[in-house]
């Protein structure tokens, strides 16, 4: 009897071992990933389960490889870049690499101020790098990030189709644009959402407009028909070539390009930065390139409005930019005079003895103990208020175009004039 009981105990132990082995076998591959990450990062699992990828058997290993199997070897997990997405989404990838978003990272890295800011704000993506992560990075750029300890800013697609849901509907919602196109220097979300276009979209989403009513979203105008190739006629900087026939506007634009470091302050000749502008597609540099983008926008506007009406509105926007450039050039010329008179000493890192808008608020050339306050007023005039003037106009937002834009530029110019007067008086007393 005793022998019989021991036999049952031994059989039971063998059965438990077998069940345990079966359980371990079941928790290999995809099941093992889910079992672990359900505890460690449940949001990732929930998003993937809700995604189209999940329903089409696009699992963890397809994107992350099979090297990472334990908590200790998590760095062996591959973090996919855009080229992996392109294996299934070739058309979207091909469009993206031709568009403005693909140049986000490179354009940020071309700015002199970028290399003066804390790494956490750039590579760590809690500042400029949080949005300018967009763009297919070179091997060298990826290695630089890894050297600094940043692994996760490796893919542009998940900026709009956030991981791990990768939802097309999410990317088609204007709020997908809001996370980047807002704030200090480019408040397009604020402009659009409080404009007639944005109001109609938000009202329609609340089902207070008929289903067939027009309600233009960001994507309607800037990424029509799902295109991932996005450009605008005037670009982010609001400058272009060739120069206008209007003599005053031509001179004003030359002054602005000098402050951007694109033209030499004394000779007016192009600097090496013009090559960067060309490479990074920061401005339309021929009439044909500008007209191509303007015609695309006219075609979009004409889906709702008459072509004549749309042309008139866009021409008014051009003229508003001309008038904003007049104020901007006056401000630059006043500050440039202070440099030439030696009242503002040239920072060592400035290429020329001239105000440099590309150093942003670091108006001491990076030295926080030698900041120039009047240069900071000038920077806000350009990057904050001039942007609001012409972008607010093109986004059909009266308050942004006037109070936050044009009127604020006029106030900036007054501050620059008064500050320059006081600086000259103080300088004269010190002699």
HELIX and SHEET records of a PDB file:
HELIX    1   1 UNK A    2  UNK A   26  1                                  25    
HELIX    2   2 UNK A   29  UNK A   40  1                                  12    
HELIX    3   3 UNK A   42  UNK A   50  1                                   9    
HELIX    4   4 UNK A   52  UNK A   55  1                                   4    
HELIX    5   5 UNK A   60  UNK A   64  1                                   5    
HELIX    6   6 UNK A   71  UNK A   76  5                                   6    
HELIX    7   7 UNK A   82  UNK A   86  1                                   5    
HELIX    8   8 UNK A   90  UNK A   98  1                                   9    
HELIX    9   9 UNK A  101  UNK A  103  5                                   3    
HELIX   10  10 UNK A  104  UNK A  110  1                                   7    
HELIX   11  11 UNK A  112  UNK A  116  5                                   5    
HELIX   12  12 UNK A  119  UNK A  122  1                                   4    
HELIX   13  13 UNK A  129  UNK A  132  1                                   4    
HELIX   14  14 UNK A  139  UNK A  147  1                                   9    
HELIX   15  15 UNK A  157  UNK A  160  1                                   4    
HELIX   16  16 UNK A  168  UNK A  171  1                                   4    
HELIX   17  17 UNK A  175  UNK A  178  1                                   4    
HELIX   18  18 UNK A  188  UNK A  193  1                                   6    
HELIX   19  19 UNK A  196  UNK A  205  1                                  10    
HELIX   20  20 UNK A  218  UNK A  222  1                                   5    
HELIX   21  21 UNK A  224  UNK A  226  5                                   3    
HELIX   22  22 UNK A  247  UNK A  259  1                                  13    
HELIX   23  23 UNK A  273  UNK A  279  1                                   7    
HELIX   24  24 UNK A  287  UNK A  301  1                                  15    
HELIX   25  25 UNK A  307  UNK A  340  1                                  34    
HELIX   26  26 UNK A  357  UNK A  359  5                                   3    
HELIX   27  27 UNK A  373  UNK A  379  1                                   7    
HELIX   28  28 UNK A  380  UNK A  386  3                                   7    
HELIX   29  29 UNK A  387  UNK A  394  1                                   8    
HELIX   30  30 UNK A  398  UNK A  401  1                                   4    
HELIX   31  31 UNK A  402  UNK A  406  3                                   5    
HELIX   32  32 UNK A  407  UNK A  430  1                                  24    
END                                                                             
